[in-house]
């Protein structure tokens, strides 16, 4: 096999074989091959080959390395002038993975072509086309470099170019998860990588995007050679204007092929989020998605044959580029230490921690789960391991403008679910064992938002100790692990704190960030639910008539504060995305009522999950039962039949109202 490449008017020969041997295909006996689909309208459709198109003695390398725009020669008998090469990706289905390349020259014993500058590095089936006929030559890995002439440097094991529109891009951050560097004025980088993570990635700069494998952004390249072998890994960027953008924040999907989850996901969540995405696109926004971990459920990876590869099928139905965060349930349960348990995530989705920029905002994704496992226990610590903390410091050190908004996504919550002290003031503490190390790394930045999941509830935390940091713990897409909407259950979709299952929506314009919570299947203005507590008496006879407890105390432990009747004319208001800059006001006959913030359970969740399980004489899963939440408010009306005006104003000044006609019925589908 011969190969020619032209770069800066120099011609050189470079041949790389993965196995050290060429792959020779002698196809004398082949009389018919499958048709190869076309990728460009107007070109002839290839048909099944016959004996009129036969190429023999083909020598095709198992791996081809060349510069973009470089010449390449394939040897074989039977080529003719005018033959074309057809490249079909083995990884990218559809039109995006298909390329037709005209030959530069051809003779009876070889064909010469030039690698197009828009041909991505990938694994390809290569066929020769002649008119309407095609003939398969074989498969190979094609690795194309922007500049194959970058000189080596001592100690540097990975090198390459970050470029856009044929020009190197300066000051792009490149990392392997341990070392961090930046491209020079020509877009060239060098990295002294030990290749432990087996990939190199870029922090996509603002106002650029990368290609995506359907919806997964390809901001990383896998490393396959030993640490002493220098590898070239280039990254191509596409210029966009994404300073005005929206991010769909997607927490805890827990897809596992159980409790009717796929049906609920496909018929409830997907049309809802795709409608939100389209609405924002129509308004001129670039739209992205960011998961918060637990996309899958490790306990069912092997028993239900549902893991990260199956999740990708559903993820690709979201009509936006999706950046993924690792959760505790996204670890491989067959491993008993953190690094090995993460390998499946790396193999399927990519780096477990990384950063990127959209417009003027710097985003960071962390894995704050240290998976320790212990047989069937699948244990873990909520911790950002030391290597990640060191990487985080290096990544943040590349940002010289400390006014840059920082948005950090990680699975487990930084702060505990807020409580209220005897004076009604909010109290909380750190949940992550080395939270102070994390917080210290963020010193100097003025605006930091931490997006977390894990809890299946909503809460927002701002503290006097860290006024520059605000945490947003976002409730789950799966709500209570898809239970309340499961066939034969409550018919609603509700989280442990009473929030509807849903997702966050972050709208960013430059450095102006606004956020909200979107309930699946509801209008975006649905931000609270009000209960007439005179109507909320949770009895076993009404909500779990088949439950056969050993004592009444068991029912009362689940019904909690609603086990006894409340005839005090009180109204409970659940404002699920509340923070301390929201305002809750209630008036009766034009007169304001005193509103008190309280910490209570949501009664609708009690009857939708725990009561449903008890009614089947099944013990409710401890982690799934209703939780105390401090985004509750209580008022006392003057009578059981007065109409109340409830007015809730969020921190951005938007008002949500309900004219509550009382008595207001309590039921599974109430709003």
Steps between C-alpha positions, in 0.01 A plus 500: 500500500620849418377823649580859419418804709556860411543757776665842454624385157688209650424146391572215738395140548344385823348157556363377831368150552330417831597135473821556309350320200299619205148363459482333159157431358491255208142510379519280190201290596275787600223554249252707700524760780246705689415837353672794668260790568582842365550810709445779252178571308525484124779240483424155354380238745756215522368157419608152593835420339538243226788361297533819297653673805774291659803627692752237604821490698397796716751610762330715764669597825315425822580858604561802280663814634525805278466876492168647396534574132775238466523259209453128551548201272317166520653217299289241324420363155206625298466872580402734218513873437191667647456253786387651830558397862207469735563532877232374739557554873471197724409725794278775360176376347318700239602763251752668735729197482510458119747661260570462129853592391604548137825334393792717398623230266453131442668225302475127470704442819418792733273792581610838640275739690527799732353485850230769522551760771148431629551123538505425877741254652298182549468131412372452144387244249656603170348406165588590143217637286472493125180648371213322675716211621705464819757254631612467863875540546505450878494684832762715667560761766567843349687749716540836326719775640477871447881507498693173501831691520476621862844423648526287811606651832673316780253368756194592292296191419195661337503784252269649243319801364170662592369675192193653337440569133854391417670732752647412839318642803711645781450473878278192495533293818603138443520233771519129569325536837829547683717737297363825357651709222393758238550529126755745365441769237492234226252283692768241587512330839729254678400291801726291728232236552543170685181395312336366813159625394552376143370820342586862438234770491458868432305756694287616208548879476204736503334566164620167364356151482637156416351222293268267682444126473126551459453706820824429688756781447835362384725723709735212582723255315588157626863404555595148396880483504736440795613808689842497331346528153417851384143534371360780285146608589344795320173675579288683247273782616207663326440870560152582634344781700387343826518795740120479512434143595279272707599188692251227590619360835396135521529324833461133591333314215561152650416316180507128576220336299270468802194672658384604150794742492573495126136559414476790744830643377403479135140619531540749783848647530624486139216693333504749786873577490511503120217750492691718747812469287314595184336799668838637603653431160213685336582797724857511367686303768760230464375212717698233683426235763699408810425189705563479875579130528309178566388475142493125560474266800799276565293243686319414173787525252540124479169359623295716260768542233455875524807716548679798346486378137123467527478842665673653197213383279258708708741793543528532124127575484560829682522771236813665639866426565524318836789533748498216754583490872578177684285385793542223756264276300707544182788291640557140397383286797742222409794708619603561859701818465427843359725521196411163352129552565516819291652334194163413344400865517831600337461238229142593414466871579850640550678688780346489847609859565575780255418862420362701210391853423175621350501869416646683798426225756752237612341162574670224702378142541629303798460143625450536876428132562779280634362156422623243750244220461481203733344206326133573450506819710636724223630747759658834429635814662388846394841646438696680229817292495837672530596464132182680399553780751848557358366495145223742600758747631697478178190545286385803699851648483457538124218751560661836566176701508351421841169660398443203269189312617587143605236227479599166653299182452545199727270227619497501881389814679752739651265607784249299699127550455434829688328495835353783709611593848267608781505856364400386152844568352638260244781268607710257297841331497738338256416156359826430312776378728768731356266789419743755642769400248247555222385834639859619547577430135228748404638791701536814295209436267201728550219288356490122544191284452513134601245270334433171678250215503499171695228594752191495273389827663540871431683751713726802460773599745679830553708550814666797663827305521521458119293781347659443159372141483137395448393137482197387302398146590270405214225242537483190286368431154400157634337666807459210746689255279201491259278339767207741531435497125544123475202313359231460767652753741408865564512614138711807581873571493621634833831526688571431867450867592175533307659671202382361169762301312681744278822673403682830529512760225787748502476797265827690451563822312866597524570495874136534602371168637138418575363163603175320567344157548275347234246237609452221246162530332421837656519861388825674591303727739404206720724579799303407813216286633265608779319263738186571698606311815139473613470250214824314565443215741695192396326187620587140426139419409497762225853482359617144578190289567684172425782574742507254791732652761595331823410826675357841412833657587649378175246692290542804718877494451444553127198733522705704751359848564191419293391190694257709704237744370591871482200732524698817569424666165869478406643501149835343411692629196782300343731732297746247361767730349496750787809687610540783749443763231151370424192647667179321598190715569144396582193720539143430611230743393772749410669473839850355527547189711810412698709249304734273695774289352478143631675167451251225422436203276291526188167316549450427131827311485404293804183369336663469156792282607498365856125439518505330159775263609332429835174429320685216328641392839847589377738694720578844350868531415662713768677729253178558307265617776388860547764735638473805720553813293541866590347642181158482671287793620194507719222755554187494716175621345204640691254238377494166316327649194678829433682548170870575524725678250844339501775703338852362461778719356831346396842665536477637146170677565269259321165452674302174528146509642214277603153606603432220745131429535441307821423234591760370249485127438802282569576233239766326295473731198456828683697809401 
